[in-house]
Amino acid sequence: MKSAHFLIPGDPDRRTGGTIYDRRIMAGLEHLGWRIELHSLDAAFPMPTPAARHEAHAVLAALPDQALTIIDGLALGAMPEVVAAHRERLRLVGLVHHPLALETGLHEAQRQQLFASEREALRSVRQVIVTSPSTVRALADYAITPEQCAVVLPGTDPAPLAVGSSGDELVLLCAASLTPRKGHAVLLQALAQLRKSDADSPRPMGEGLGVRVAWRLRCAGSDAYDPATATALRKQIEDLGLIDRVDWLGELETADLQTAYQQADGFVLPSFHEGYGMVLAEALARGLPIISTTAGAIPDTVPADAGLLVPPGDATALAEALARFMEEPGLRERLAAGARSARLTLPDWLTVSAQFAEVLEAVAAR
């Protein structure tokens, strides 16, 4: 029986894009007849303590010679000396969702340290698997060539088309953890520019973009990964006078999240970087038009006829795109039609698991 070991930091059941990808790939490989063993590493990665590094070293040391070993990039890039110690004995594969140094909110010293660390760690693996062509391009700065990378896109589960909101408000859904990289603060700044310039608005007449459509933003996502950011965002909606327009849903169970997608009129994700953007594919699978950014892999994931993409961090450009989306029913329908076409091209999880298996088989054969 073909076998492989996966090393993943933190709770393997947490609802982040990278962990969901890892979990679904492992399940797909098992469905294809592989024997998969999961090894959970310390949640401190990618900023591991000495104890976390020691534990990771012990996990690798316990694996049999020539074991096919896939290390999630969240851990791999933070322990170059650990993986270097096992590079000759094990068949190491790096699974990079996006480079660690591209995380938003890092101090420059942290960014440089993570860049140097991940660049060194990648030298110890026999194969790099990435989740988008964008990440292949990003890894050129790490002295990783396209020939060293295999692109295995995330899969997407089939889903019914969204029915949209049933009330008088146009509903936008944002599904993302409350962390700096996801850009919620920029989104709120943009939405503050859309206040209705009428007698019901606390703003002076004519200020802002004067959007006349009633709208609501619903944010689904955990606030546990960066409590300080979550607190700052809740204060921001108070300061901007948006309490009556923004709903914080928290981390939703699968069924509740599906309902949120079904009841939305559009999907918004103002990220500063995405290694793929699985929630964007989920939105496309439901035929939802998208407002997002040009960061990372997003232009690869969202076809031009299915979304409006603006530069990351540009609240004014985002506000203008949102205003167009809200004020132009014809544009909404054209983007929805593009999304409905895109949903037909999304790969399923079994297909991408088979592609992942082919990459592993090639590594084992070498």
Protein Blocks (a to p, Z undefined) as FASTA:
>chain_A
ZZdddddehjfkbccfklmmmmmmmmmmmmnopacddddddfkbccdcfklmmmmmmmmm
mpcehiacdddfklmmmmmmlmmmmmmmpccddddfbdfklpghiafklmmmmmmmmmmm
mmmpcbdcdfbfklmmmmmmnopafklpccdddddddddddebjablbdcddddddddfk
lommmmmmmmmmmpccbfkbcbdehiajhpabdcddddeddfklmmmlmmmmmmmmmmno
pmmmcccebjadfklmmmmmmmpcbdcdfbfbdfkopmlmmmmmnopacdddfehjlmmm
mcfklcccddehilklmmmmmmmmmmmmklmmmmmmmmmmmmmmpccfklmmmmmmmmmm
mmmmZZ
